[in-house]
Amino acid sequence: MRARPIVVADGHYFSNVAAGHVARIVERTGSGLDKVDVQSDQRVFPVEVACARCNHSFMNPNYLIDGYPSIKVTISFGQVHGWLLLSCLYGSFNLESEYPIRSTPSPTSSVPTATPSCAVPPTASTAAHRWCR
């Protein structure tokens, strides 16, 4: 008996894939393998986020995403700085941003973030958060 191949698509592994299943995997990948219905999926719940150093809230009650307050962070790339609003629903990938975000970043790309209240990266030392107080 011949072993069937393993297919990796969008970070998901599919084992023992028959040739007839490849088209379905490609179709599901194109429409989003991690897509969830935030209204009906029982695994989705809201979270509140605050700075671990100064406890200032990241929540933006003035801009709703998925019907809940969004999570606001400051992002930067090169010399450009802007805002990023994320859904506070755990499991939702919905977001809004000041600048376009590529839907397929390279595996080595990352976008530095900062707390909106003090513009300090979350990994910075406690002393750097003196502006929050």
Phi and psi in degrees as a GROMACS rama.xvg file:
@    title "Ramachandran Plot"
@    xaxis  label "Phi"
@    yaxis  label "Psi"
@TYPE xy
-85.7349  136.037  ARG-2
-72.5782  141.805  ALA-3
-89.6787  149.648  ARG-4
-74.5399  162.833  PRO-5
-98.3362  133.516  ILE-6
-111.23  133.954  VAL-7
-114.53  121.622  VAL-8
-136.301  120.156  ALA-9
54.2652  38.8929  ASP-10
82.3234  3.40882  GLY-11
-108.487  140.572  HIS-12
-103.071  133.713  TYR-13
-123.339  119.325  PHE-14
-99.9717  158.898  SER-15
51.5993  51.257  ASN-16
-85.0571  120.73  VAL-17
-80.7034  152.575  ALA-18
-54.9214  -34.2721  ALA-19
-69.406  -15.6998  GLY-20
-92.5671  -12.0046  HIS-21
-60.8317  -44.6402  VAL-22
-60.2189  -40.4587  ALA-23
-66.3175  -39.8791  ARG-24
-63.8005  -43.604  ILE-25
-62.3161  -42.6123  VAL-26
-62.5903  -47.0226  GLU-27
-63.794  -37.3889  ARG-28
-65.4266  -41.6272  THR-29
-63.2156  -33.4915  GLY-30
-91.3596  -5.8239  SER-31
104.864  104.342  GLY-32
-68.4525  -31.6249  LEU-33
-95.9114  8.69018  ASP-34
-66.6722  130.868  LYS-35
-125.598  154.269  VAL-36
-90.5562  104.837  ASP-37
-66.0582  -18.9992  VAL-38
-80.2777  -32.7916  GLN-39
-118.2  -16.6197  SER-40
-72.2964  119.817  ASP-41
-67.3549  -15.145  GLN-42
-84.3408  -8.6749  ARG-43
-90.4389  131.031  VAL-44
-149.343  152.893  PHE-45
-78.1724  146.666  PRO-46
-125.206  152.958  VAL-47
-111.965  137.253  GLU-48
-122.146  136.69  VAL-49
-139.719  159.586  ALA-50
-63.1847  129.222  CYS-51
-67.7084  -22.1933  ALA-52
-89.7286  -48.6383  ARG-53
-112.693  -5.46214  CYS-54
68.3683  13.3184  ASN-55
-70.1051  137.634  HIS-56
-71.9723  142.716  SER-57
-93.5255  -3.26958  PHE-58
-73.6542  137.141  MET-59
-118.455  94.0599  ASN-60
-70.9064  -11.8217  PRO-61
-84.3519  -11.4874  ASN-62
-133.006  108.872  TYR-63
-92.4192  139.643  LEU-64
-128.414  129.829  ILE-65
60.7334  23.9342  ASP-66
83.233  7.9081  GLY-67
-128.249  159.487  TYR-68
-56.4271  141.518  PRO-69
-85.4829  165.366  SER-70
-101.987  120.561  ILE-71
-104.994  127.819  LYS-72
-131.529  159.031  VAL-73
-96.4318  134.998  THR-74
-120.406  159.093  ILE-75
-146.15  148.136  SER-76
-150.175  119.824  PHE-77
65.6439  -129.62  GLY-78
-98.5487  8.45108  GLN-79
-98.4355  130.597  VAL-80
-121.618  143.871  HIS-81
-160.702  -176.555  GLY-82
-103.431  154.651  TRP-83
-136.611  125.749  LEU-84
-111.914  123.976  LEU-85
-111.758  150.814  LEU-86
-65.9138  141.194  SER-87
-88.6398  2.28925  CYS-88
-83.4802  116.656  LEU-89
-61.0884  120.604  TYR-90
107.69  -13.5325  GLY-91
-91.1368  139.353  SER-92
-105.314  12.7821  PHE-93
-74.731  139.166  ASN-94
-157.113  165.414  LEU-95
-133.268  149.195  GLU-96
-146.796  155.923  SER-97
-66.3657  -34.2693  GLU-98
-121.792  153.48  TYR-99
-61.1531  142.378  PRO-100
-116.452  129.656  ILE-101
-63.8946  137.365  ARG-102
-79.0586  -16.5067  SER-103
-128.335  77.2645  THR-104
-68.0412  156.634  PRO-105
-70.4171  155.315  SER-106
-60.2657  -21.781  PRO-107
-99.7296  -0.495217  THR-108
-81.638  146.429  SER-109
-148.671  154.634  SER-110
-117.977  116.643  VAL-111
-61.7569  138.219  PRO-112
-116.952  163.109  THR-113
-145.697  156.181  ALA-114
-68.155  138.357  THR-115
-69.2408  -26.7152  PRO-116
-78.5243  -32.4327  SER-117
-127.205  -2.81257  CYS-118
57.8881  32.9968  ALA-119
-109.04  135.471  VAL-120
-56.9536  142.049  PRO-121
-59.3875  -20.7188  PRO-122
-89.2691  -0.195353  THR-123
-70.3658  163.13  ALA-124
-69.3106  162.564  SER-125
-59.8708  -36.4074  THR-126
-61.0867  -31.9849  ALA-127
-68.1138  -18.8315  ALA-128
-89.0154  15.4667  HIS-129
-61.8813  -23.4167  ARG-130
-70.4538  -20.3278  TRP-131
-75.4259  -25.6325  CYS-132
